[in-house]
Structures are given as C-alpha cells and as structure tokens.
Amino acid sequence: MLIRKFYLMAGAAIPVTKASHWVVNGSLVVETRQNYLLALRSYSHGYEETDDGQLKNTAWYGSNLPMHNVEELNLTVGKSRDVHQRIALSLSTGPSLVRYQMPHNIKTVTSGGWGGILNSSYYEYDVRTYWLPGWSIRGDMVLAANHAFGLSIGGVFNYNSKMPNGGLNLNFLVGKLGPKKK
C-alpha cells in the first residue's frame, strides 16, 4: 500500500491581525511511504469593517459592524519528515480558490427611538463577492498522542490579490498517524 498515513485536521488559527474575529480550518491529508503529502484544505475567516476607526460598534450585545468574510479551498503538496516516533515536521504549498465577501456602500441608520430619547444605530450595506485565484504555504509540527489521535501546531500564509492572510494554527488530528504499538 502506498499510503503511510492519512488524517483529518480540524482547528482554529490565531490571526496575525487584531481585526480578525475567527479563523477555522479543516484538512484531509494523505502521506505516502516516501513522505510526500497531498492535502485538500479549507480556511474560513472574518473580521469587522472598521473604516480606519470611523465605524463604531453600536450593539449592546455582540457586534453589528459590517463583516468581511474570506473562504478558501486549496490543494497542497509537500514533504513530511519524522523527527521522532511521535513527532513529524511538514511543509506544503499549492494553489487555492478564494471567495471574498466585502461590505461596501456602508450607511449608518439611526432609529427614532421612543420620543427621540432612546435612539439606536445600525449599519446598512451591500456586499461584493470576489472569486480569486490564490496560493497557500503551510508548515506544521505534528504531535501524535497515539496511532489515531494527535495535535498539530504550525503556521500558514494564504496569498491572493484582495485579502492575503496568515496566522498560527492549532489543529486536532484524527486518522492513521502511525502504526499501532504491538
């Protein structure tokens, strides 16, 4: 059999920009006996439009600022190297397809409230959707707890013409991470 390892990764990333709210990712990774990687990966993140500090959060609970949303699907190839029986390092890169939803035409709307005393504000806006080609590069350190479960820690950078992004990843792994102990 040519496949040495295969696993699913699901996790979150710590964004490198303070405006990002959430970054989630998932991957299906296959590793050959020659330590080559082939992975199908998905990233999704969003952040609030601040318009250089001009827009303010007007919600009492949560946020009502317009959100940018970036979703990316990429196919990466790379190489893995076992450092220890339960530790491996990997580096992979490949093309991606990005859907970027950008708010524009943002307007502040103020409600009349009760007799003009209890006014509240919210934002109305349109959304432009861009489909973009991109490129992704990723490095990981895999820590296998046993043959079926583990963690990965690493970094990722996703490039596209409108919204390049990157961050530090922490992922939970499920799959065939190595042989069972006998």
C-alpha positions as CSV (number, residue, x, y, z in Angstrom):
1,M,0.0,0.0,0.0
2,L,1.4,3.4,-1.0
3,I,-0.4,5.4,1.8
4,R,1.6,5.6,5.1
5,K,-0.7,8.0,7.0
6,F,-4.0,9.7,6.4
7,Y,-5.8,12.0,8.8
8,L,-8.4,14.7,9.1
9,M,-7.4,18.0,10.7
10,A,-9.9,20.5,12.3
11,G,-8.8,23.5,14.1
12,A,-8.5,27.2,14.6
13,A,-5.8,29.8,13.9
14,I,-4.6,32.7,15.9
15,P,-4.9,35.6,13.3
16,V,-2.0,37.9,12.9
17,T,-4.3,40.9,12.6
18,K,-6.2,42.2,15.6
19,A,-9.3,42.8,13.5
20,S,-9.9,39.1,12.7
21,H,-12.7,37.5,14.7
22,W,-12.4,33.9,13.9
23,V,-10.3,31.6,11.7
24,V,-11.3,28.0,11.2
25,N,-9.7,25.4,9.0
26,G,-10.1,21.8,8.1
27,S,-7.9,19.4,6.0
28,L,-7.8,15.9,4.6
29,V,-4.1,14.9,4.4
30,V,-2.6,11.8,2.8
31,E,1.0,10.9,3.3
32,T,2.9,8.3,1.1
33,R,5.6,5.9,2.1
34,Q,8.1,8.3,0.6
35,N,6.8,11.1,3.0
36,Y,5.1,13.1,0.3
37,L,1.9,14.9,1.4
38,L,-1.2,15.6,-0.6
39,A,-3.8,17.7,1.2
40,L,-7.2,19.3,0.5
41,R,-7.6,22.2,2.9
42,S,-10.3,24.7,3.7
43,Y,-10.0,28.0,5.5
44,S,-12.6,30.5,6.6
45,H,-12.2,33.7,8.5
46,G,-14.0,37.0,9.1
47,Y,-13.3,40.4,10.5
48,E,-15.2,43.6,11.1
49,E,-15.1,46.7,8.9
50,T,-13.6,49.5,10.9
51,D,-13.1,52.0,8.1
52,D,-9.9,53.3,9.8
53,G,-11.7,53.7,13.1
54,Q,-14.7,55.7,11.8
55,L,-17.2,53.0,12.4
56,K,-18.1,52.1,16.0
57,N,-19.9,49.1,17.5
58,T,-23.3,50.3,18.4
59,A,-24.8,47.0,19.6
60,W,-25.4,46.4,23.3
61,Y,-24.7,42.7,23.0
62,G,-22.2,41.5,20.4
63,S,-21.3,43.4,17.3
64,N,-23.2,44.9,14.5
65,L,-20.3,46.2,12.4
66,P,-20.2,45.0,8.7
67,M,-18.2,41.8,8.3
68,H,-15.6,40.8,5.7
69,N,-15.7,37.0,5.0
70,V,-12.9,35.1,3.3
71,E,-13.3,31.4,2.4
72,E,-10.5,29.5,0.8
73,L,-10.2,26.0,-0.7
74,N,-6.7,24.8,-1.6
75,L,-4.8,21.7,-2.8
76,T,-1.3,21.5,-1.4
77,V,1.6,19.1,-2.0
78,G,4.6,18.8,0.2
79,K,7.0,16.8,2.2
80,S,7.0,15.4,5.8
81,R,9.9,14.3,7.9
82,D,9.7,12.1,11.1
83,V,11.8,13.7,13.8
84,H,10.8,11.1,16.5
85,Q,8.4,8.2,16.7
86,R,5.5,10.6,17.6
87,I,6.8,13.9,16.1
88,A,6.9,14.9,12.4
89,L,7.5,18.2,10.6
90,S,5.9,19.1,7.3
91,L,5.9,21.8,4.7
92,S,3.4,22.1,1.9
93,T,2.3,24.5,-0.8
94,G,-0.3,24.8,-3.6
95,P,-3.0,26.7,-5.4
96,S,-6.2,27.9,-4.0
97,L,-9.6,29.3,-4.9
98,V,-10.8,32.2,-2.7
99,R,-14.3,33.7,-2.2
100,Y,-14.1,37.1,-0.6
101,Q,-17.2,38.9,0.5
102,M,-16.6,42.6,1.1
103,P,-19.1,45.1,2.6
104,H,-19.3,48.4,0.7
105,N,-21.7,51.3,0.5
106,I,-21.9,51.4,4.3
107,K,-24.5,53.7,5.8
108,T,-25.3,54.4,9.5
109,V,-29.1,54.3,10.2
110,T,-30.5,55.8,13.4
111,S,-33.9,54.7,14.6
112,G,-36.3,57.3,16.1
113,G,-36.5,55.5,19.4
114,W,-39.1,56.5,21.9
115,G,-39.8,60.2,21.6
116,G,-36.2,60.7,20.2
117,I,-34.8,59.7,23.6
118,L,-33.8,56.1,23.1
119,N,-32.2,56.3,19.7
120,S,-30.2,53.3,18.4
121,S,-27.9,52.9,15.4
122,Y,-27.2,50.1,13.0
123,Y,-25.4,49.7,9.6
124,E,-26.9,49.0,6.2
125,Y,-24.5,47.9,3.4
126,D,-24.1,46.0,0.2
127,V,-21.8,43.0,-0.2
128,R,-19.5,42.5,-3.2
129,T,-18.3,38.9,-3.8
130,Y,-15.0,38.2,-5.5
131,W,-13.7,34.9,-6.7
132,L,-9.9,34.9,-6.8
133,P,-7.0,32.6,-7.5
134,G,-4.5,32.3,-4.7
135,W,-1.6,30.4,-3.3
136,S,-1.0,28.8,0.1
137,I,2.1,27.8,2.0
138,R,1.9,25.9,5.3
139,G,4.4,24.4,7.9
140,D,3.3,22.1,10.7
141,M,4.7,20.1,13.6
142,V,2.5,17.0,14.2
143,L,2.4,15.6,17.7
144,A,0.8,12.1,17.7
145,A,-0.7,11.1,21.0
146,N,-1.2,7.6,19.7
147,H,-1.7,5.9,16.4
148,A,-5.1,7.6,15.8
149,F,-5.2,11.0,17.6
150,G,-2.9,14.0,17.8
151,L,-2.3,17.7,17.5
152,S,-0.6,19.9,15.0
153,I,0.9,23.3,15.6
154,G,2.1,25.4,12.7
155,G,1.9,28.5,10.5
156,V,0.1,29.3,7.3
157,F,0.2,32.1,4.8
158,N,-2.6,32.4,2.1
159,Y,-1.9,34.9,-0.7
160,N,-4.5,36.4,-3.1
161,S,-4.8,39.8,-4.7
162,K,-7.5,41.2,-2.4
163,M,-7.0,39.7,1.0
164,P,-3.7,38.0,1.8
165,N,-3.7,36.5,5.3
166,G,-1.8,34.3,7.6
167,G,-1.6,33.0,11.2
168,L,-0.6,30.3,13.6
169,N,-2.6,27.1,13.6
170,L,-3.6,24.7,16.3
171,N,-5.4,21.6,15.0
172,F,-6.9,18.3,16.3
173,L,-6.0,15.3,14.2
174,V,-7.9,12.1,13.7
175,G,-6.8,9.3,11.5
176,K,-3.9,6.9,10.9
177,L,-1.0,8.8,12.3
178,G,1.3,5.8,12.6
179,P,1.5,2.1,13.3
180,K,-0.2,0.6,16.4
181,K,2.1,-0.5,19.2
182,K,2.4,-4.3,19.4
